[in-house]
Amino acid sequence: MPSEYAKALGARLRSIRQQQGLSLQGVEEKSAGRWKAVVVGSYERGDRAVTVSRLAELAEFYRVPVAELLPEGSGVQHEPTNKIVLDLEKLYDHPSDELAYVARYARAIQQQRGDYNGRVLSIRADDLRALAIVYDSSPSGLIDRLNDHEVLVADPRSLFQS
């Protein structure tokens, strides 16, 4: 008898497959036999345990992050983020092209907000998540990268004190 988790995982696998318009036989055909219809079906029913490595391979086949295959409430959480403050002078004068996307994004935000104080710009959590996707990173990983390049401001008020 499959566990509740196995059933939930199977339902998630089935949902992803169906969203892609694939039948079980379609999965076998598209994968050139790498994924047998009977095996994928047994994963989806929860009758057969799927290893982490096989789940990762299946996620790659479906072209989705592994976390998307896991059922709700499985312990995978999106990390919370707060807004960050960029030092625009350091960002725009940075010699490396590594921060080019951040600089372009910051300019777009400035234009959208009509905010040209030229010193700092706050980046909201949603913007930070979007930028992290561009850099194929987590928000905290992007924050670390920005810290390494010294373009984050810990206390923005300090820039305006004489």
N, CA and C of each residue as an Amber inpcrd file, in Angstrom:
protein
   486
   0.8460000  -1.1820000   0.0000000   0.0000000   0.0000000   0.0000000
   0.8900000   1.2430000   0.0000000   0.7250000   2.1350000  -0.9750000
   1.5630000   3.3270000  -1.0510000   1.3050000   4.2760000   0.1160000
   2.3780000   4.9490000   0.5550000   2.2370000   5.9450000   1.6190000
   1.5420000   7.1820000   1.0590000   1.0900000   8.0320000   1.9580000
   0.4460000   9.2770000   1.5290000   1.4290000  10.1440000   0.7550000
   2.6870000  10.1400000   1.2050000   3.6950000  10.9430000   0.5050000
   3.9220000  10.4050000  -0.9070000   4.0160000   9.0890000  -1.0440000
   4.2200000   8.4860000  -2.3650000   3.0570000   8.8150000  -3.2920000
   1.8440000   8.8170000  -2.7530000   0.6790000   9.1740000  -3.5620000
   0.7330000  10.6400000  -3.9850000   1.1180000  11.5040000  -3.0490000
   1.1970000  12.9390000  -3.3500000   2.2980000  13.2180000  -4.3740000
   3.4310000  12.5490000  -4.2230000   4.5240000  12.6940000  -5.1880000
   4.0690000  12.2070000  -6.5590000   3.4050000  11.0800000  -6.5940000
   2.8970000  10.5400000  -7.8490000   1.9040000  11.4710000  -8.5210000
   1.0250000  12.0570000  -7.7260000   0.0490000  13.0000000  -8.2720000
   0.7490000  14.2090000  -8.8750000   1.8250000  14.6470000  -8.2280000
   2.5860000  15.7960000  -8.7440000   3.2740000  15.4190000 -10.0530000
   3.8630000  14.2310000 -10.0990000   4.5070000  13.7610000 -11.3310000
   3.4890000  13.6840000 -12.4740000   2.3220000  13.1400000 -12.1800000
   1.2670000  13.0270000 -13.1900000   0.8340000  14.4100000 -13.6820000
   0.6780000  15.3380000 -12.7620000   0.2560000  16.6840000 -13.1080000
   1.2510000  17.3570000 -14.0570000   2.5340000  17.2370000 -13.7550000
   3.5730000  17.8310000 -14.6100000   3.5320000  17.1830000 -15.9960000
   3.4340000  15.8670000 -16.0340000   3.3860000  15.1570000 -17.3250000
   2.1850000  15.6220000 -18.1380000   1.0300000  15.6950000 -17.4990000
  -0.1800000  16.0900000 -18.2020000  -0.1340000  17.5520000 -18.6550000
   0.4820000  18.4110000 -17.8440000   0.6270000  19.8100000 -18.2450000
   1.4410000  19.9170000 -19.5360000   2.3330000  18.9740000 -19.7330000
   3.1590000  18.9810000 -20.9340000   2.5020000  18.2440000 -22.0930000
   1.2680000  17.8070000 -21.8730000   0.5130000  17.1610000 -22.9360000
   1.0310000  15.7880000 -23.3130000   1.6470000  15.0990000 -22.3570000
   2.2210000  13.7850000 -22.6310000   1.3960000  12.6740000 -21.9880000
   1.2040000  11.6110000 -22.7260000   0.6570000  10.3850000 -22.1500000
   1.8370000   9.6020000 -21.6060000   1.5620000   8.5280000 -20.8880000
   2.6610000   7.6730000 -20.4290000   3.4410000   7.1300000 -21.6200000
   2.7200000   6.7100000 -22.6410000   3.3770000   6.2120000 -23.8580000
   4.1710000   7.3360000 -24.5360000   3.6350000   8.5530000 -24.4680000
   4.3300000   9.7060000 -25.0380000   5.6570000   9.9810000 -24.3530000
   5.6930000   9.7620000 -23.0300000   6.9430000   9.9250000 -22.2850000
   7.9650000   8.9060000 -22.7830000   7.5290000   7.6740000 -22.9530000
   8.4410000   6.6320000 -23.4340000   8.9650000   6.9670000 -24.8310000
   8.0900000   7.4330000 -25.6880000   8.4990000   7.7620000 -27.0490000
   9.4280000   8.9700000 -27.0780000   9.0600000  10.0210000 -26.3470000
   9.8720000  11.2490000 -26.3270000  11.2540000  10.9900000 -25.7390000
  11.3350000  10.0670000 -24.7820000  12.6190000   9.7620000 -24.1450000
  13.3810000   8.6660000 -24.8750000  12.8700000   8.2360000 -26.0170000
  13.4980000   7.1660000 -26.8080000  13.6860000   5.9020000 -25.9670000
  12.7140000   5.6230000 -25.1050000  12.7360000   4.4050000 -24.3110000
  13.4660000   4.5060000 -22.9880000  14.0710000   5.6520000 -22.7230000
  14.7840000   5.8180000 -21.4460000  13.8110000   5.7180000 -20.2740000
  12.6220000   6.2740000 -20.4370000  11.5860000   6.2340000 -19.4100000
  10.4730000   5.3310000 -19.9010000  10.3810000   4.1550000 -19.3560000
   9.3350000   3.2040000 -19.7310000   7.9950000   3.6660000 -19.1620000
   6.9530000   3.5330000 -19.9710000   5.6190000   3.9570000 -19.5550000
   5.1880000   3.2490000 -18.2760000   5.4750000   1.9760000 -18.1620000
   5.0590000   1.2070000 -16.9900000   5.7750000   1.6980000 -15.7220000
   7.0340000   2.1210000 -15.8600000   7.7910000   2.6100000 -14.7010000
   7.2690000   3.9740000 -14.2590000   7.0930000   4.8770000 -15.2220000
   6.5770000   6.2060000 -14.8940000   5.1780000   6.0910000 -14.2870000
   4.3690000   5.2170000 -14.8460000   3.0310000   4.9910000 -14.2960000
   3.0750000   4.4800000 -12.8670000   4.0330000   3.6090000 -12.5660000
   4.1320000   3.0920000 -11.1940000   4.6190000   4.1750000 -10.2320000
   5.4800000   5.0850000 -10.7080000   5.8760000   6.2330000  -9.8870000
   4.6500000   7.1020000  -9.6070000   3.8490000   7.3240000 -10.6420000
   2.6850000   8.1940000 -10.5040000   1.6160000   7.6080000  -9.5850000
   1.4920000   6.3020000  -9.5520000   0.5210000   5.6660000  -8.6500000
   1.0690000   5.5380000  -7.2350000   2.3680000   5.7380000  -7.0810000
   2.9960000   5.5770000  -5.7800000   3.3160000   4.1290000  -5.4670000
   3.2040000   3.2570000  -6.4720000   3.4730000   1.8330000  -6.2870000
   4.9640000   1.5250000  -6.2490000   5.7680000   2.4170000  -6.7920000
   7.2000000   2.1790000  -6.8950000   7.9230000   3.4070000  -6.3520000
   8.8940000   3.1790000  -5.4830000   9.6700000   4.2800000  -4.9150000
  10.6140000   4.8320000  -5.9770000  10.7500000   6.1360000  -5.9950000
  11.6590000   6.7820000  -6.9350000  12.8400000   7.3300000  -6.1330000
  14.0430000   7.0280000  -6.5830000  15.2370000   7.5210000  -5.8900000
  15.4240000   9.0010000  -6.1960000  16.2140000   9.6410000  -5.3890000
  16.4890000  11.0570000  -5.5880000  17.1530000  11.2860000  -6.9490000
  18.0920000  10.4230000  -7.2930000  18.7830000  10.6060000  -8.5720000
  17.8280000  10.4060000  -9.7480000  16.9410000   9.4440000  -9.6560000
  15.9670000   9.2310000 -10.7330000  14.9760000  10.4020000 -10.8010000
  14.6090000  10.9370000  -9.6360000  13.7210000  12.0890000  -9.6130000
  14.4050000  13.2860000 -10.2890000  15.6830000  13.4630000 -10.0160000
  16.4290000  14.5540000 -10.6560000  16.4910000  14.3490000 -12.1700000
  16.6850000  13.1250000 -12.6000000  16.7130000  12.8280000 -14.0350000
  15.3480000  13.0860000 -14.6700000  14.2930000  12.7190000 -13.9610000
  12.9420000  12.9520000 -14.4700000  12.6590000  14.4590000 -14.5470000
  13.1130000  15.2020000 -13.5530000  12.9420000  16.6640000 -13.5790000
  13.6710000  17.2540000 -14.7860000  14.8550000  16.7500000 -15.0500000
  15.6120000  17.2190000 -16.2180000  14.8590000  16.8800000 -17.5090000
  14.3010000  15.6850000 -17.5830000  13.5410000  15.2840000 -18.7550000
  12.3410000  16.2070000 -18.9700000  11.6200000  16.5270000 -17.8750000
  10.4600000  17.4040000 -17.9670000  10.8520000  18.8830000 -18.0460000
  12.1320000  19.1600000 -17.8220000  12.6710000  20.5270000 -17.8440000
  12.0140000  21.4070000 -16.7920000  11.9580000  20.8790000 -15.5840000
  11.4350000  21.6190000 -14.4390000  12.4130000  21.4390000 -13.2760000
  12.4430000  22.3910000 -12.3430000  13.2720000  22.1970000 -11.1510000
  12.7650000  20.9950000 -10.3510000  13.6620000  20.2830000  -9.7100000
  13.2850000  19.1180000  -8.9100000  12.2180000  19.4890000  -7.8870000
  12.3500000  20.6570000  -7.2910000  11.3930000  21.0870000  -6.2640000
   9.9680000  21.1320000  -6.7980000   9.8050000  21.3480000  -8.1040000
   8.4680000  21.3830000  -8.6900000   7.8260000  20.0060000  -8.7390000
   8.6350000  18.9660000  -8.6710000   8.0940000  17.6080000  -8.6830000
   7.6560000  17.1550000  -7.3010000   8.1300000  17.8290000  -6.2850000
   7.7960000  17.4410000  -4.9170000   6.4110000  17.9570000  -4.5430000
   5.6800000  17.1790000  -3.7640000   4.3370000  17.6100000  -3.3650000
   4.3750000  18.7890000  -2.4110000   3.2580000  19.4930000  -2.3420000
   3.1250000  20.6180000  -1.4080000   3.4120000  20.1370000   0.0070000
   4.0060000  21.0160000   0.8040000   4.2620000  20.6780000   2.1940000
   5.3410000  19.6410000   2.3890000   6.2270000  19.4870000   1.4030000
   7.2630000  18.4630000   1.5140000   8.5120000  18.9700000   2.2140000
   8.4360000  20.1780000   2.7260000   9.5870000  20.7150000   3.4290000
  10.4270000  21.6200000   2.5590000  10.1760000  21.6890000   1.2780000
  10.9090000  22.5960000   0.4210000  10.2480000  23.9570000   0.5270000
  11.0170000  24.9240000   0.9570000  10.4620000  26.2500000   1.1440000
  11.2740000  27.2420000   0.3360000  10.5870000  28.2610000  -0.1580000
  11.2830000  29.3440000  -0.8210000  11.8540000  30.2190000   0.2700000
  13.1090000  30.5870000   0.1070000  13.7380000  31.3480000   1.1620000
  13.1580000  32.7610000   1.2410000  12.9400000  33.2440000   2.4480000
  12.4150000  34.5920000   2.5880000  13.4960000  35.6040000   2.2320000
  13.1020000  36.7060000   1.6440000  14.0570000  37.7480000   1.3180000
  13.4600000  39.0870000   1.7050000  14.3240000  39.9900000   2.0320000
  13.9200000  41.3580000   2.2970000  14.4850000  42.2150000   1.1920000
  14.1200000  43.4730000   1.2130000  14.6900000  44.3430000   0.2040000
  16.1630000  44.5890000   0.5240000  16.8900000  44.9390000  -0.5000000
  18.2990000  45.2830000  -0.3450000  18.4900000  46.6860000  -0.8870000
  19.5960000  47.2990000  -0.5380000  19.8890000  48.6460000  -1.0150000
  21.2110000  48.6000000  -1.7710000  21.1550000  49.0680000  -3.0210000
  22.3350000  49.0940000  -3.8780000  23.0020000  50.4590000  -3.8250000
  24.3210000  50.4660000  -3.8090000  25.0960000  51.6910000  -3.9650000
  25.2470000  51.8850000  -5.4690000  24.4810000  52.8030000  -6.0280000
  24.4360000  52.9740000  -7.4780000  25.7640000  53.4470000  -8.0550000
  26.4720000  54.3040000  -7.3400000  27.7630000  54.7840000  -7.8450000
  28.7350000  53.6230000  -8.0220000  28.8280000  52.7730000  -7.0010000
  29.7190000  51.6140000  -7.0950000  29.2380000  50.6340000  -8.1600000
  27.9150000  50.4320000  -8.2480000  27.3680000  49.5000000  -9.2260000
  27.6490000  49.9660000 -10.6470000  27.3510000  51.2390000 -10.9360000
  27.5080000  51.7380000 -12.2960000  28.9740000  51.9090000 -12.6940000
  29.8470000  52.1010000 -11.7110000  31.2770000  52.2530000 -12.0020000
  32.0400000  50.9410000 -11.8890000  31.3290000  49.8500000 -11.6090000
  32.0000000  48.5560000 -11.4050000  32.6920000  48.1320000 -12.6950000
  33.9700000  47.7320000 -12.5920000  34.7340000  47.3980000 -13.7980000
  34.3430000  46.0730000 -14.4530000  33.6880000  45.2090000 -13.7270000
  33.3600000  43.8790000 -14.2470000  32.0070000  43.8760000 -14.9500000
  31.9030000  43.0770000 -16.0010000  30.6190000  42.8910000 -16.6840000
  29.7070000  41.9530000 -15.9090000  30.2200000  41.3440000 -14.8520000
  29.4540000  40.3610000 -14.0880000  28.1780000  40.9560000 -13.4920000
  28.1830000  42.2500000 -13.2410000  27.0160000  42.8950000 -12.6400000
  26.2060000  43.6940000 -13.6610000  26.4390000  43.4460000 -14.9270000
  25.7640000  44.2140000 -15.9770000  24.2470000  44.0810000 -15.8980000
  23.7440000  42.8830000 -15.6180000  22.2980000  42.6930000 -15.5340000
  21.7050000  43.4270000 -14.3360000  22.4310000  43.4350000 -13.2370000
  21.9530000  44.1630000 -12.0590000  21.8980000  45.6540000 -12.3810000
  22.9390000  46.1630000 -13.0400000  22.9820000  47.5800000 -13.3920000
  21.8410000  47.9360000 -14.3510000  21.6120000  47.0980000 -15.3440000
  20.5320000  47.3490000 -16.3000000  19.1790000  47.3260000 -15.5920000
  19.0040000  46.3710000 -14.6930000  17.7530000  46.2520000 -13.9440000
  17.5630000  47.4770000 -13.0550000  18.6370000  47.9160000 -12.4080000
  18.5600000  49.0910000 -11.5360000  18.1670000  50.3270000 -12.3390000
  18.7520000  50.4990000 -13.5290000  18.3960000  51.6470000 -14.3610000
  16.9150000  51.5950000 -14.7480000  16.4210000  50.4010000 -15.0650000
  15.0110000  50.2500000 -15.4300000  14.1090000  50.5970000 -14.2520000
  14.4950000  50.1810000 -13.0570000  13.7030000  50.4970000 -11.8650000
  13.7230000  52.0020000 -11.6130000  14.8990000  52.6140000 -11.7620000
  14.9830000  54.0600000 -11.5840000  14.0580000  54.7810000 -12.5640000
  14.0760000  54.3320000 -13.8050000  13.2390000  54.9540000 -14.8200000
  11.7560000  54.7560000 -14.4860000  11.3940000  53.5420000 -14.0910000
  10.0000000  53.2460000 -13.7670000   9.5220000  54.0790000 -12.5800000
  10.3820000  54.2180000 -11.5760000  10.0060000  54.9560000 -10.3700000
  10.1970000  56.4640000 -10.5290000  10.9470000  56.8790000 -11.5470000
  11.2850000  58.2910000 -11.6740000  12.1970000  58.7220000 -10.5430000
  13.0360000  57.8120000 -10.0880000  13.8990000  58.0060000  -8.9110000
  15.3460000  58.1060000  -9.3750000  15.8460000  59.3420000  -9.4480000
  17.2060000  59.5410000  -9.9450000  18.0890000  60.2280000  -8.9050000
  17.9590000  59.8350000  -7.6410000  18.8050000  60.4620000  -6.6200000
  20.2720000  60.1300000  -6.8560000  20.5100000  59.0620000  -7.5920000
  21.8670000  58.7300000  -8.0130000  22.7560000  58.0800000  -6.9800000
  22.3050000  57.9310000  -5.7650000  23.1750000  57.3800000  -4.7220000
  22.8270000  55.9390000  -4.3880000  21.5610000  55.7130000  -4.0670000
  21.1400000  54.3730000  -3.6510000  19.8170000  54.0210000  -4.3170000
  19.5530000  52.7330000  -4.3570000  18.2840000  52.2480000  -4.8820000
  17.9130000  51.0090000  -4.0900000  16.6910000  50.9910000  -3.5640000
  16.2410000  49.7890000  -2.8610000  15.6510000  48.8280000  -3.8770000
  15.9940000  47.5810000  -3.7230000  15.4890000  46.5130000  -4.5830000
  14.5650000  45.6700000  -3.7180000  13.3290000  45.5680000  -4.1180000
  12.3490000  44.8090000  -3.3530000  12.5740000  43.3100000  -3.5050000
  11.9670000  42.5440000  -2.6150000  12.1550000  41.0920000  -2.5940000
  11.7950000  40.4490000  -3.9300000  10.7000000  40.8860000  -4.5650000
  10.3040000  40.3120000  -5.8510000  11.3340000  40.6070000  -6.9390000
  11.8780000  41.8270000  -6.9200000  12.9110000  42.1800000  -7.8900000
  14.1760000  41.3560000  -7.6480000  14.4980000  41.1500000  -6.3890000
  15.6720000  40.3600000  -6.0430000  15.5200000  38.9230000  -6.5300000
  14.3340000  38.3540000  -6.3520000  14.0920000  36.9850000  -6.8390000
  14.2050000  36.9140000  -8.3560000  13.6730000  37.9170000  -9.0400000
  13.7560000  37.9370000 -10.5030000  15.2130000  38.0300000 -10.9560000
  15.9860000  38.8860000 -10.3290000  17.4080000  39.0050000 -10.6740000
  18.1580000  37.7170000 -10.3770000  17.8180000  37.0720000  -9.2850000
  18.4810000  35.8120000  -8.9310000  18.2500000  34.7700000 -10.0200000
  17.0670000  34.7540000 -10.6050000  16.7750000  33.8120000 -11.6930000
  17.6870000  34.0860000 -12.8750000  17.8750000  35.3520000 -13.2070000
  18.7550000  35.7230000 -14.3240000  20.1750000  35.2210000 -14.0770000
  20.6050000  35.2700000 -12.8220000  21.9550000  34.8310000 -12.4540000
  22.0120000  33.3480000 -12.0890000  20.9060000  32.6320000 -12.2860000
  20.8410000  31.2060000 -11.9600000  21.3270000  30.9710000 -10.5360000
  20.7400000  31.7190000  -9.6220000  21.1690000  31.7070000  -8.2310000
  19.9380000  31.8170000  -7.3380000  20.1410000  31.6050000  -6.0630000
  19.1020000  31.8930000  -5.0770000  19.2250000  33.3700000  -4.7110000
  18.1810000  33.9610000  -4.1400000  18.3080000  35.3580000  -3.6990000
  19.4710000  35.5620000  -2.7300000  19.6510000  34.6330000  -1.7900000
  20.7630000  34.8040000  -0.8430000  22.1070000  34.6490000  -1.5480000
  22.1670000  33.7880000  -2.5630000  23.4020000  33.6510000  -3.3400000
  23.7280000  34.9240000  -4.0950000  22.6940000  35.5770000  -4.6420000
  22.9140000  36.8410000  -5.3420000  23.3470000  37.9220000  -4.3590000
  22.7390000  37.9360000  -3.1770000  23.1520000  38.9040000  -2.1570000
  24.6220000  38.7010000  -1.8160000  25.0410000  37.4540000  -1.6690000
  26.4540000  37.1750000  -1.3900000  27.3410000  37.7180000  -2.5050000
  26.9180000  37.5080000  -3.7460000  27.7030000  37.9890000  -4.8930000
  27.7930000  39.5140000  -4.8750000  26.6700000  40.1760000  -4.5960000
  26.6680000  41.6380000  -4.5350000  27.5300000  42.1440000  -3.3870000
  27.5100000  41.4300000  -2.2720000  28.3890000  41.7830000  -1.1430000
  29.8510000  41.6250000  -1.5320000  30.1720000  40.5420000  -2.2280000
  31.5560000  40.3170000  -2.6590000  32.0570000  41.4560000  -3.5390000
  31.1650000  42.0210000  -4.3300000  31.5350000  43.1310000  -5.2170000
  31.3450000  44.4930000  -4.5530000  30.9470000  44.4780000  -3.2830000
  30.8250000  45.6730000  -2.4520000  29.8750000  46.7180000  -3.0370000
  28.7490000  46.2700000  -3.5870000  27.7690000  47.2140000  -4.1250000
  26.5060000  47.2940000  -3.2720000  26.4790000  46.5830000  -2.1440000
  25.3450000  46.6800000  -1.2240000  25.6460000  47.6840000  -0.1280000
  24.6020000  48.3410000   0.3310000  24.7360000  49.3120000   1.4050000
  24.0590000  48.7310000   2.6410000  24.8190000  48.5850000   3.7000000
  24.2530000  48.0360000   4.9350000  23.3370000  49.0570000   5.6060000
  23.7750000  50.3010000   5.6790000  22.9780000  51.3680000   6.3030000
  22.9390000  52.5560000   5.3430000  21.8860000  52.6710000   4.5550000
  21.8310000  53.7440000   3.5500000  21.9360000  55.1550000   4.1330000
  21.5190000  55.3350000   5.3810000  21.5880000  56.6670000   5.9930000
  23.0260000  57.1360000   6.1170000  23.9560000  56.1730000   6.2290000
  25.3610000  56.5500000   6.3930000  25.9020000  57.2950000   5.1750000
  25.3280000  57.0930000   4.0140000  25.7840000  57.7890000   2.8090000
  25.4090000  59.2690000   2.8150000  24.4070000  59.6200000   3.6030000
  23.9120000  60.9890000   3.5800000  24.3320000  61.7810000   4.8020000
  25.1860000  61.2000000   5.6530000  25.6670000  61.9130000   6.8330000
  26.9930000  62.5810000   6.4980000  27.1680000  63.7760000   7.0260000
  28.3940000  64.5220000   6.7380000  29.5410000  64.0820000   7.5970000
